[in-house]
Amino acid sequence: MSDLEKLVRRRMQEEYAKGSSAEEIAKVVRDIFNSTDLSAKRPGAVAIGAVTDHG
């Protein structure tokens, strides 16, 4: 499993545990993907902004 997959799974679980709605969880996941540099030499590299708390 890539670092990106691990990050997304962890954040989804955190948001679900907080009782976030499906729309809020989708926004968090979308933010992670929008902050990911897919052109990097390591496709699993994730921008530091992707791990900030959204709520």
Summary of the structure (lengths in Angstrom):
residues: 55
radius of gyration: 11.2
end to end distance: 26.4
largest distance: 36.1
contacts: 120
relative contact order: 0.22
helix: 58%
strand: 0%
